Amino acid sequence: MKILCPRCERRIKPTQSDGLTGSGGMLIKRLMERSDPHYVCEWCGKIPLDEFPDNVKRWYYIETYLMVVVLLAAIGIVVTITVITAQID
């Protein structure tokens, strides 16, 4: 999704942090980044989420909820496989 700075109308990207790697680690890292929602404009600096239009905020929250659902589903699958494997042995 193309996000424009509400102040200068230039294209911006969400903040990215270094840290966890791997597919599970990346999902956890993305969820941790969402605990402090803001974007950084190269020209205007840090921009909090509440300055953006409603459609950007809505998309942000939809993505966050989808990531939580995927994370919970992945945990459920791992637990299920672990339980089934333990019962077979």
N, C-alpha and C positions, 0 to 999 in steps of 0.2 A: 504494500500500500504506500503510495506516494504521500508523504507528510510534509506540509509546508509550514514554515515558521509563522506563527500568528503576528509577529512583530514586523518582519522584513519580507515575508512571502518567498523566501528561498527554501530549497529542499533541505531537510535535515534528517538525521538518523537517530534511533534510540541510543542511549548510552550503553557501552559494552564494558564489562569488567573482566579481568584475567582471573584465573582460578581453576575450578574443577574441569576435568577433561573426560572424554568418553561419553557415550550416548546418555547414560543415566545421569552422569555428572553434569552434562550440559543442560538437561531438563531441570535439574535442581538449581543450577546456576541461574537459569532464566527466571525461575520462580523467585529466587532471592533478589534478582535485579528488580523485579516488579514490586517489591516491598517499598521502594522509594521511586515512584513513577515520575520521571522527568526526561526530557530530551535536551540535547546540547546543540545549539546553533553555532556554526563556525564564526558568525559575525555578532550575534546577540548574547551568546553565553548560555547558561543553564536556564531552561524554560520548564516550569512545573506543568503537570498535566492539566490542571484546572484552567490554564490560559487557552487551551485548544478548543475548537468547536465540538459540539456534542457527538458528531459522527466519529471523530478520532477517539474520543473517550470511550464511546460504545465499542468500537473495534478493539481497543486496548483491553477492556474488561472481558469481551468475548474470547480473545486469545488467552487471557489468563485463566478463565474458567475451563477452557478446552485443555490447557496444559495440566491443570489439576486433575481433570478427569482421566487423562492419559496416564499421569503418574499413579493415580489410585488403581487404575486397571492393570498397570505393569506390576505394581506391588501385589495385587490380587492374583495375578498369573503366577508370579514367583512363589507365593505362599501355597497356592494350589498344587503346583508341581512338587514343591517340597513335601507337602503332606502326602501326596500320592506316592512319591518315591519312598518315603519312610514307611508307608503301609506295605509296599511290595517287599521290602527287605525284612 
